Amino acid sequence: MADPTESALEQLLIASREAYEHSYSPYSRFRVGAAVLAADGRVFRGTNVENASYGLTVCAERVAIFSAIASGVTRLVALAVSMGSPTQATSERMPCGACRQVMAEFMAADAVILLGGEDTCRLADLLPRPFVLPSA
């Protein structure tokens, strides 16, 4: 599939920044917003939602993807993440392993991933060997 247009990626980054503003992160104070672009052009937003029981916290990337799935969309072509300060180390701005695996479930290996507006990579760069079930 062809890469999303520069304009579509710019709008996706804006959507992730808007989602960032709605973060519920009273414990870590580390706000994250994400947005995914569906193959049909729709954009779905997500933000991190923390819980006093840390294991129940959900990352912004998964909330955005789950929002798309809840709307009946399973073909996702790009994801943008906005978080914290651009001065943070790149490793602090990377999606966690669980998010990477969920991304691999619904996105192609060559899907574009925008990290905080400064870095761009492909899903395969983040998770080169995802766990996938063989096709039936």
C-alpha positions as CSV (number, residue, x, y, z in Angstrom):
1,M,0.0,0.0,0.0
2,A,1.2,3.5,-0.8
3,D,2.3,5.7,2.1
4,P,-0.2,8.2,3.4
5,T,0.2,11.7,2.0
6,E,2.3,14.3,3.9
7,S,-1.0,16.2,4.6
8,A,-2.6,13.1,6.1
9,L,0.4,12.5,8.3
10,E,0.4,16.1,9.4
11,Q,-3.3,15.9,10.3
12,L,-2.6,12.6,12.2
13,L,0.1,14.3,14.3
14,I,-2.3,17.2,15.1
15,A,-4.9,14.6,16.2
16,S,-2.4,12.9,18.5
17,R,-1.5,16.3,20.0
18,E,-5.2,17.0,20.6
19,A,-5.6,13.6,22.3
20,Y,-2.6,14.4,24.4
21,E,-4.5,17.2,26.0
22,H,-7.1,14.7,27.4
23,S,-4.6,12.4,29.1
24,Y,-5.7,11.0,32.4
25,S,-2.3,10.7,34.1
26,P,-2.5,11.9,37.7
27,Y,0.1,9.4,39.0
28,S,3.0,9.6,36.5
29,R,2.0,13.0,35.1
30,F,3.4,11.6,31.8
31,R,0.8,12.6,29.2
32,V,0.5,10.7,25.9
33,G,-1.8,11.2,22.9
34,A,-2.0,9.0,19.9
35,A,-3.9,8.8,16.6
36,V,-4.2,6.1,14.0
37,L,-5.1,6.6,10.3
38,A,-7.4,4.0,8.8
39,A,-7.0,2.8,5.2
40,D,-10.3,4.6,4.5
41,G,-8.9,8.0,5.7
42,R,-10.7,8.1,9.1
43,V,-8.6,9.1,12.2
44,F,-9.1,7.6,15.6
45,R,-7.7,9.2,18.8
46,G,-6.5,7.8,22.0
47,T,-4.9,9.0,25.2
48,N,-3.2,7.2,28.1
49,V,-5.6,6.4,31.0
50,E,-3.9,5.6,34.3
51,N,-5.3,3.8,37.2
52,A,-4.2,3.6,40.9
53,S,-3.6,-0.1,40.1
54,Y,-0.8,0.5,37.6
55,G,-1.3,-2.7,35.8
56,L,-4.8,-1.5,34.7
57,T,-3.3,1.6,33.0
58,V,-3.8,1.6,29.2
59,C,-1.5,3.3,26.8
60,A,-2.6,5.9,24.3
61,E,-1.6,3.9,21.3
62,R,-3.8,0.9,22.3
63,V,-6.7,3.2,23.1
64,A,-6.5,4.7,19.6
65,I,-6.3,1.3,18.0
66,F,-9.1,-0.1,20.1
67,S,-11.2,2.9,19.2
68,A,-10.8,2.1,15.6
69,I,-11.6,-1.6,16.2
70,A,-14.7,-0.6,18.2
71,S,-15.8,1.4,15.1
72,G,-15.4,-1.6,12.9
73,V,-12.1,-0.6,11.3
74,T,-9.3,-3.1,11.2
75,R,-7.1,-1.7,8.4
76,L,-4.7,0.9,9.9
77,V,-2.0,2.5,7.9
78,A,-0.2,5.0,10.2
79,L,0.1,6.0,13.8
80,A,1.3,9.2,15.5
81,V,2.2,9.5,19.1
82,S,2.7,12.8,21.0
83,M,4.1,12.8,24.5
84,G,6.0,14.7,27.1
85,S,8.7,17.0,26.0
86,P,10.6,16.8,22.7
87,T,13.8,17.1,24.8
88,Q,13.2,13.6,26.3
89,A,15.5,10.8,25.1
90,T,14.1,9.0,22.0
91,S,13.9,5.8,24.1
92,E,11.5,7.5,26.4
93,R,9.3,8.4,23.5
94,M,8.9,4.9,22.1
95,P,5.8,2.8,22.3
96,C,6.0,0.0,24.8
97,G,6.2,-3.7,23.8
98,A,2.5,-4.4,24.4
99,C,1.6,-1.4,22.1
100,R,4.0,-2.6,19.4
101,Q,2.5,-6.1,19.4
102,V,-1.1,-4.7,19.2
103,M,0.1,-2.4,16.3
104,A,1.5,-5.5,14.6
105,E,-1.9,-7.2,14.8
106,F,-3.6,-4.4,12.9
107,M,-0.9,-2.7,10.8
108,A,1.4,-3.8,8.1
109,A,5.1,-4.0,8.8
110,D,5.7,-1.0,6.5
111,A,3.1,1.2,8.4
112,V,4.4,4.7,9.1
113,I,4.9,5.6,12.8
114,L,5.4,9.2,13.8
115,L,7.1,9.6,17.2
116,G,6.5,12.9,18.8
117,G,6.8,14.8,15.5
118,E,10.6,14.5,15.5
119,D,11.1,10.9,14.5
120,T,9.5,8.7,11.8
121,C,10.0,5.0,11.4
122,R,8.2,1.9,10.1
123,L,6.5,-0.6,12.4
124,A,9.0,-3.2,11.4
125,D,11.7,-1.0,12.8
126,L,10.0,-1.0,16.2
127,L,9.0,-4.7,16.2
128,P,11.0,-6.7,13.6
129,R,9.7,-10.1,14.6
130,P,6.2,-9.8,16.0
131,F,4.2,-12.7,17.4
132,V,1.7,-13.6,14.7
133,L,-0.5,-16.6,14.2
134,P,-0.2,-18.5,10.9
135,S,-2.9,-17.8,8.3
136,A,-5.7,-20.3,8.2
